[in-house]
């Protein structure tokens, strides 16, 4: 299954090796009609946006075990 990541889960991010080190990097990816919103909880939320909104991240092929982490 594929997983879109942004922020600290991307390559070089502080959480990448803890969660995605055994996953296969598929490539850079851009999600359309979404936006990142900061509610001051320590991480951004990915929410639906307008047709002009998008978020850049990375796409990984992951196992169900990786998702459970």
C-alpha positions, 0 to 999 in steps of 0.5 A: 500500500502507498503512504504519503508523508510530509514534514519529519517523516520525509527523507532526512526528517527526525522521524524517517528512520524510526518509521520508514527505514524499511519502506520503499521510496516511490518518489516525490509527490504533490497532493492537490486540493489539500492544505496544512493547518497549524493548530499549535498541537506540535504538528500540522494537520492535512485538511481538504483545501480548495482547487488552488491548494496543494502539499508537496511530500514523498510517497512510500510503498509500505507494509501493514506492519509499518502502518501499525507503528 
